[in-house]
Amino acid sequence: MKRRLLSLILTAIMLLSAMAGLTSCSSGDGSASGKVSPKSEKKIGNAKRDGVEIVIPAGTFEKAVNVSIGIADENEIAAEDGASYLFSPIELTSDGGEHTLGETVTVRIKLPKSVSEDHYLTIMGAYYDGERWEYILPDAEALQNGYLQFGTPHFSRFAAVKLEKEKALDKYAETLATQKVTGSKPSEELTDCFTQTLDSLGFTDETVQGIIMQKIAKELHSSSEFIINAKNGDVGDIAGQGAELVAGAILKSIGDKKVVEQLKTYAGGATSGAVAAALKLYEGGDYKEASKEFVYAALDVIPAAKLGKAVVEATKAGAEMWQDYSVESAYNVYLKQNIASDGNISADSWDTIFFNMGSGLDYMQREYRTAYAKASGKTLKEIEADKALRNMLDSQIVNDIKRSFMSRYTNGNAIAAEKARIKEMLATFDKYGLLSWNKLLGFPVDMEFASRIDSLMKIRENILDLVGGDRSVFGSNEDEIEGNLAEAIYKWLECGKDRGKFYDWMREKGYLASPKETIGYWKLVRSFTNKYETSASNENYVETWSGGNGSYTYNCKFIGNHWYTASTHDDCHGEFVNNTGTSSTPKDSYMGGERVEIDLKITANTSSNICFHLGASLGARISYVNDDDPFVGYDTSLYDITEKITRSYIMTGKNDTNTGYWGESATVGGEMPSGSANGDKVYIVIGMGGGNNSVETAYEYEWVVK
């Protein structure tokens, strides 16, 4: 029996070995080969075992070919000064002789154990263009898993290298400088979104609006903040980032005394709405609340869907375009053409450029179409089917690349100056430890290193803006100033989204003035519900509302006639949705600055088939101190404390099968403001909205001085 079992095991091993041989062949030194079909994905080599592998997508070749990973002699092509090989250079070839590929091939090289986290910034890929090595910025997430990974639209020679730090930072500085100088100016559609938001907030004075828009435009011109969410089509996160950008620009603007006076003049003094409230907080040194006031107010009025589409339009090829080595490689081909003084080249030369980009161009166009589809509420399939729209979107990418190449060529001096500025900043960051891995860990794991460095520079600028650009508040000499600024950047990263905690730290250190302290607490005195319609009806709908004090309902029934072509049903008559919302009750008392937490839940019972969106939303907010009407005004919305729901409300919605509704639950939180005198009032307002009506409960608190 044992002999038979051993025979079976040996047979299985032989079969597995034979199957492996059919997949690809490897010599154990990193070299490998295999046959690739145009119809299916293929992996050749094994990075974990032998050090190298490539992943070839379906459609990379037009016919079946043999692909090989060859190991080149390190002495044949020496590494450049300031660079050393981490793995012998490899050469990718196919027996079809293809150089430019139909799809982007992923190259993955295992890093030696000698590479530590503090080496990450100096690790790069390298592509040999026949004359010299061109460096490729790595995939940050793969690097953290022990691999150098990058995509290539070409078969050629590649290497994994470790650069001297100064040489690596020079590459990052050049990439960032090129992005900043060649970046597109904000589109009219994008600036319209922010102008509309400022109008809704009450910033209608043209002079003041212009000052704020200058700061927004400056950030948009150089920032890649929106790029990840733009690619993902995540309109909710884009709106949140847009609101923070608006709030930051407003706060930067009111740091100027002249602007403050203008704001007060058009706001009607110190008692007018959100403008006056935030001014009062800002002048009292409470940057935390001033910032939150404007973020929450902007979130309520920012045109989210329009902004999402405009952001996708504006990014096109992407703010990170120059981090893609296929673009850099294509630019080197561009430099070999006959270039006019304005940077333009002939149509044939442009064709050469884009042919050379190969799958790199296809990837950027596909990425843009995907983001555009999500931001437009369409499917990618719909975009692909609309040939005119697809061609228009693809042309926008081509035109954006052309514009970027021409801008880079004609702005060489500006790029050189910006690169020198960034290099000086990076040297300072390195001196004070900001480029150490534990500091760069403060960013999302998939955020590329160039973007992390860019964010560090923006954080420094934001901190200086908070003190009106006065560097002297951080010390009396250059070393002391930069050391304290570095510490402030550490703290900013540590505090994350809790800017209030950061502002408190700035006050403790003496960099910001402390607000006047008040001693007292809020005492609950009563609760009451708004005046709302209990029912309404027309030829199509019958609606009812009820509730208050923690329990709310909105019921809607469709009584009209509407044909609906779906797999589940074809008539909407008689369908109904019964929405129910519940909330916990606020506490009887709160200290000024104490955290408020409210449990919210919303569900819906429905008829078996659903055509329309008849859902409801449930939310909570805190009014301004001494707000005349708790049901009207610029209140502070409470958000999910886990930050999983980025909206200022939870909601019900129709499921994908048109057979029912989904609901949500969350614990939302925020901070109570402080009062200043006995009798000051503040309200916690909880309510549910549905149809064109809302049911809200105001919990009224009075300030009691101890």
N, C-alpha and C positions, 0 to 999 in steps of 0.2 A: 504493500500500500504506500509506504514511504517512497519507494523507488518510482511508483507511478505518479505520485504527487510531484516529485522532483522533476520528472519528465514533462509534466504539464506546465510547471513554472518555467522551465527552460524554453519550451515551445512558445509560451506567451511572450517571453523576453525577446525571442528571435522575431516574432511577429511584430512586436512594437518597434524593434530596430529596423525592420524592413519598412514599416510605415513611416518611420522618421526619415529613412533614406528617400522615400517618395516625396516627402515634404521639402526638405532641403538638406544639403550636405555641408558638414562643418569639419574643419581639420583640428579644432581645439585651440588654434592660435588666434582666433578672431576672424579668419577668412571663412567664407561660406558661399554656397551657390544654390540655385534652385530654378525651376521652370515656373514662369509667371503667366497666368491666363488673364486676358483682358476683362473677363467676366467676374472675377472674384478677388477678394483681398488676399494678400500673401505676406507672410512673415519669413524673412530669411535671416539666419543666424540666431544666436541666443545671447543676449547681453549679460544676463545673470551668470551664465556658465562660461562663455567664451569672451565676453567683454564688448561685443558689438552685435547689433541687430538693426534691420531696416524693416519698416512696415510699408508695403506697397498697396495702395487702394485699388479697387476695381476701376478700370478705365484709364489707368496710367499709360498702358501701351495699346496700340491698335491691333496687335496680333500677339500670339504666344511667343515669348522670348525667354532665353536663359539670362538670369541676372547673377552677377558675382560681386562679392565683397572681397577685394584684394588688400593685402597688407603691404604698404609701401616701405621702402628702405628709408629710415630716418635720415641717413646720410645723403640720400639722393636729393631731398629738398630740406635744407636746414631750417630750423625754427629761427625766427627773426630775433634780433637783440631785444632783451626784456621779455622773452617768451620761452617757455619750455613745454615739450610734449608730455601729456599725461598718459597717452596711449599712442602707439605707432600710427602714423597717418594711414588712412584707408582710401581706397579708390573704388568707386562704384561704376560698374560697366554692364552693358547688355550686349548680346550678340547681334541685336538689331541695329546697333550703332547710334541709338537715340541719345541726344544730349539734352534737349528740352522735353519735359515730361507733360503728359496730359493731366496728371493729378500730382499733388504735393506728397512726396515720400518722407516719412518720419525716420530720422536717424537717431539712434539711441546708443550711447557709449557709457559703459559702467565706469564710475570714478574709482580710483584707487583708495585704499583705506587711509592713505596719508592726507587726503583732502578733508579738512575740517570745516565747520560752519563759518569760521572767520576767513576762509578762503573763497567763499561763494562769489563775492564781488569781483574776484580776479579770474574766475573760471569762464572761459568762452569757447565756442566752436570756432573753427577757422576754415575758410574756403579758399582753395588755390586757383587764382584766375589765369594761371599760365606765366605770371610774372612775380606775383607776391601774394602773401596771405591776407585775406580780408576777414576781419573778426565778426563773429555772429553772436549777438546777445542770446543767452540761454533761456530755456523755459524754467521759470523760477520754481514752480511746484515740483517738476521732475528733479531738479538739482537737490531739493530738500529730501528727496527719496533716494539719492545716491547715484543719479544718472545725469549725464549731459544729453539734452534732447533738443532738436531743432528740426524744422521742416525744410526740404529743398525741392525746388522745381527743376533742378539740373542733376545730371550724373557727372561727377568730377572727383577731385581729391579733397578730402576733408580731414580735420584733425581736432582733437580735444587738447586745449592748451591752458596753461596757467601763466598769467601775465604778472609782471611786477605791478605793484599797486598803482604807481603813478601812470603807467601805460594803460591800465584798465580804466582808471578814472578819466583819462584823456578820451577814451572811447565813449564813455557815458556822457561826458561834457559835450563832445561833438554831436552826439545823438540828440541830446536835449536842446542844445543851441539851434540845431537845424530845425527841430520841431517848432520851437518858439518863433523863429524868424519867418519860416515858410508857412506857418499855420494860417488857415483861412480866417478872415475877419468874420465876426458874427453876421449871419444872414439876416435879411430884413424880417423874415418869418420868426426867427428866434428872438430878435430884439423886440418885436411886436408883443411876444408873450410876456416879456418882463415889463414893457411899457403898460400893458393892460393890467398887470398885477399892481404896479405902482398907482395907477389910476384908481383901482378898486380899494387900495389902502388909504386913499385920500391925498396922495402925493401928485396933485394936478398942476402945481406951479411949474411952469416950463423950465425956469432957471434951476430950481432945486431938483426936479426930475432929471435934468441934463447932467447935473453933478453926480447923482446916484448912478445913472446909466453909464457914465464914463468908467466908474469903478466896476460895474458889472461887465462891461465890454472888455476891459483890461483883463479880467479874470477869464472870460470866455476865450479870448484870443490865444492865451498861452496854456489853458488848463486842459487836462485830460480827465477831469473829474467825472464827466458824463459818459465817457466812452464805453465802460463795461456795461452799464445799464442800457445804453443806447443799443449796443450789440444784442443784448438780451431782450430788448423791447420792453423792459420793466418800467412802465409808465409811472407806477406808484413811487418807486425809488427815485426816478428822474424828478418828479414833482417835489419830493422831499429835499433833494439836493438843490433844486431851483429855489425853494423857499429859504434854505440856509444861505444861498448865495445872495438873495435879495436882502435878507436880514443883515448879513455881513457888510454889504455895500452901504446900507442905510447907517449902520453904526460907524463905519469908517467915515461917512460923510458928516455925521453930527459930531465928530471929534474936532471939526474945524469950527472955531467960534463964530466966524462970519456966516457959515452955513446954519449954525444953530439960530442965530438971530433971524435969518431969512425964514427958517422953518417955523419959528414962533410967530412971525408976522403973518404968514399965510395960514397957519393952523388956528389963528384966532386967539392967541395967548396960550397960557399953560393949562387950559381946561378942555381942550378939544380932542376927543377920541384917542385912537391908538398912537398918533404922533405925539400928542402931549403926554400921554401916559409913559411912553418909552423915554421921552426926553427927561421927564422927572426922574425916572429910574436911573438913566444914564448919568445925569448931573449929580445924583446922589451917590454915584459910584457903584450902583448895582447893575453891572454889565450882564450878569447872569439872567436876571429877569427881563432886562431891556431886550436882550437877544431873543429870549424865548417868546416875548410878546410879538415880535415881528415875524419869527419863524412860524408860529401857530397862526397868526393873522394871515400871512402870505399863503400858507397851506390851504386855508379856506377859500381863497380867491384865485389862486394860480390856475390857469387853464391847462390842466394836466394832460389831457389827450392831445391838445394842440401843441403843447410844449414837447411831449414825447416825440411826435412826428417831426417837429422842427429840429430837435436835437439830432435825430437820425439823419435828417437832411443835411444839417451843418457838419456832422462828423464825416460823412461820406467814406472816404478811404480810411479815415480814422486819425485821431490825434497821435496815435502811436505808430504812424506809418513808417517812420524812419527806423523803428526797431525791427522791422522785417528785413531780413538780409536780401531777399529777392528784389526789394525796391532799391536797396543800396547797390546791389550788383547791376541792376538795370541803369542806375544813374551813372555808373562807371562806363557803361556802353554808350550812354548819352554823351558823355564828355569826349568820346572819340569821333562824334559826328561833326559836321560843319555847322557850327552854332552862330546864329546872328547875334547882334549886340543886345537885342531884347530877350535872348535866351531861346528863341524859337529855332526849330529845325524843319527840314522838309518832311512832307507827308510820308515818303518812303522811309526816311530815317525813323520817324515815329513808329512805323510798322515794324522796323527792326527792333526797336526798344521793347515793344509789347510782345513780339514773338519771343524775345529773349526772356521776358518775365514768365512766359508759359503759364503753369498752374498757379503761380503766385498771383497773377492778375485774376485768374478765374476764382481763386479763393476769396480775394477782396471783394469781387463783384457778388459772389454768392453770399458772403457775410452781410453785405449791404442790403441785398434783396431780402434776406431773412429778417434783419432788424426793421426794415421798412414795412414788411408784412405785419409783424407783431405790433408796431406802433400805429399802423393804419387799421388794425382790427381785421385784417385779412389773413388767409392762409398762404403759405409759401406756394402751394399748388395753384392758387388763384393768380398769384403774381407771375408764376412761370407760364401760365396759360395765356396771359395777356401779353402778346408779343410786343405791342407798341410800348407798354409800360416797362416791360423787362428791358427792351433796347434803350429806353430813356434812362433807366437806372444804371445800366451798364456803362452808358456813355458818360454819365456823371462821374463815375469812378475814373474813367480814362481821362476826362478833362481835368479832374482834380489832381491826378498824377502829373499831367502835363504842366499845370500851373505850378505845382510844387517844385518840379525840376527846374523850370524857368526862374522861379523865385530864388531857389538856392544858387543858381548860376549867377544871377544879377545882384545878389545880396551877399557876396563873399565877405566883404569887409564887416558888415553887420553881424554875420554869423561868427566871424573870427573874434569880434569884440565881445559878443555874448558868450562864446566859449571860454574866453579868458576870464570873464566875470564868474562863470559857473565853476571853472577850475579853482579859482581862488576861494570860492565858497566851500567847495568840496575839501580842499586842503584844511580849511578851518574846521569843518565837520569832522574830518579824520583826526585832527589834533585833539579834539575834545570828546572823541569816542562815539560820535553819532552814527558812524558807519559800521560800528561793530554789530555782529549778528543779533545780539539780544535787543538792540534798539530797533533794527529793521524788522524784528519779529512783531512789532506793534501794528503791522499792516496785514491785510488779508493774504492768506497763504498763496493764492494764485496771482497776486499783484506783481507785475514784473519789476525788476530792481530799478530800472530807469524811472519808472513811475513813483517808486518809493522815495528815490532821491529827490525827484521833483516835488513831492509832497512835503519833504523836510524843508525845502526852501520856501514853500508857501506857508508852512506853519510859522517859520521864522518871521516872514513878512507880516502875518496876521498878528503875532505877538507884538511886533514893533508898532503896528497900527493901533493896538489897544492903548499904547502909551503916547500916541500922537507922534510917533517917529522919533521920540527923544531917547536916543541910546544911552544918554548919561544917567538915566534912572537905574541902569544895571551896573554902574560902577564908574570909577574915576580914571581907569586906564584901559587900553585895548584888551589886554589879557583878561582882566577882571570882567569887562563887558561881555566878551565872547564866551567866557566860561559860564557866566550867569545866564546868558541867553541859551547856551547849550542845555543847562539845567532846566530852564523853562520849557524847552522843546521836549526834554525827557518827560516832564510833568504833563505836558499836553498829550503826549502819546499814552501815558499811564492813565489819565482821566478818561480817555476815549470820548464818548458822546456827552459825558457829564461835564459840560463847560462850566457849570456853576461851581463845581469842585475846583476846577482850574482857576477861576477868577478868585475864589476864596484864598487859594494858595498864593496868588499874585498879591493879594492884599496883605496876607500874613508876612510876606517877604518885603513889603513896603514899596512894591513897584506900582501898585494902584492905591488910590485913596479908599479908605473904608467908609461905607455908608453909615448914616446915623443909626445908632442902635435904639430899638424900642423894646420895652419890657411889658409883656402882656400875653393874652391868649384869646382865641375865638370861642364864643359860647353859642351853641345852637338855641335859637329863640322860637322858631316856628318853621313850618314847611307849607307850601301852597302850590297849586297847579295852575298853569296858564289857561286862558280862555280858548277853547278849541271847539271846532265843529264835531258833533257826535256822529253825524251821518250826512251823506250826500249821494245823489244818484242822477244819472242821465240816461240817454237811450242805450248806452253801452255798458255802464258800470253801476254797481251798487256798492258803496263803501261805508264802513263804520269804524269809529275810533273810540277807545275808552282807556281808563287807567289813571295812574298816578301813584306816588309813594312806593316805587319799587316794582310795579306790575303794569304792563302796557300791552294793548292789542291794536292791531290794524287788520281788518278783514276786507277783502275785495272779491267781488264776484262779477264775471263777465256775462252780460245778458244779451249782448248783440250777436250778430252773425258774422263770422269770419272764417273763411276756408283756409286750412293750413295743411300743406302737403308734407307729410312726415310718415315715417314707418309705423308710428304708434297711433296716429289719429289724423283725421282730416277736417274736424270741426271744433271750434273753440267755445261754442255756446255752452254755458253752464259751468265752465271751469271756475275754480275759486282758490284763493290762497288765504289762510288764516295765520297771521304773524303774531307771535307772542314774545315779548321781551321782559326780562326780569333783571333787577339790580339789587345789590346789597345796600343797606342804609348807612349813610355817613355817620361818623362818631359824634358824640355830644359836644366835644371840644377839641380844638387843635391849637398847637403853638404856632407862632409865626415861623414860617419856613419848614414846618412839619410836613411830612409826606402824607398825601391823601391816596388811599387805595380803594377802588370800587370794583366789585365783581359784576361783570355783565354777561348776559347770555341771551341769545335770540334764536328762535326756531320757527318753523313754519309747517303747518299741516296743509295739504293740498288735495285737489281732486286727482284722479289717477293719471290724467293727461294734462299737460300745460303747454300753452302757446306763448303767453306773454310774460314779461318780467313784471311781477306785481309784488315785489319784495319790500322790505322795510330796513331801517338802520337804527342802531341804538348807540348812544354816546354820552359822555359826561364832560363837563367843563367847569372852570372856576372863574367867576366874574372878576372885574377890577374892583378895587376897594371903592366903596361908595358909588357903585354903578346905580343909576336911577331906575333902570329896568333890567332885571336879571335875564329876561327872555330876549333882549335885543342888545347887541354890542359886540365889541372885539374881545371875546373872552379867551382864556387859556384852555385849549382843549387838552384832555387827558389821553395818553397813549398807552398801548399795551406795554407793561413793564418788561416783558421778555423781548420786545422789539421784533416779534415775528409778524405782527400786523402793523404795517407802516401807516395805515389810514388812521384818522382821528375818530373812527367809529367801527363797529362791527355790523354785519349785515346778513340778510338771507338772499339767496339767488337760485336761479333755475339750474338744474343739473343738465349734463350733456345729453341725456336720453329723453329729455322732455317729459319725465314721469314723476317729478317731484322737486323739492327744494332742499338745498343744504343750508345750514346755519353756522354760527360761530359763537365762541365764548372767549373771554379774556379778562384779566385783571388789569385795569388801567390805573395809572398813577400820575401824580404831579405834586407840586409844592404849594402850600397855602402862603399867600403873601403876608406881610406884617401890617398891622394897623398902627396908628400913631396917637389916637385919642379915644377916650371912652365914647361908645356909641357909633364908631366907624362900623360900616357894614360890608359884608362880602357874602356871595352866594355860591354854593355848589349846585349846579344844575344838571339833572339827569333826564333824558328824554328819548322818545322814539319817534321817528319820522316815517311817513308812508303816504303814497299818493301826493297830494298837494297840502298836507296837513301834518302837524306834529303835536304830540302830547308830552309836556315837560313838567317836571317838579323842581321847584327852587327850594333849597334848604338854606334858610337865612341865619347868618351868624353875626353877633355883635362883638366888638373888641372890648375887652376888659383889661384896664391897666392894673397891674398888681400893686 
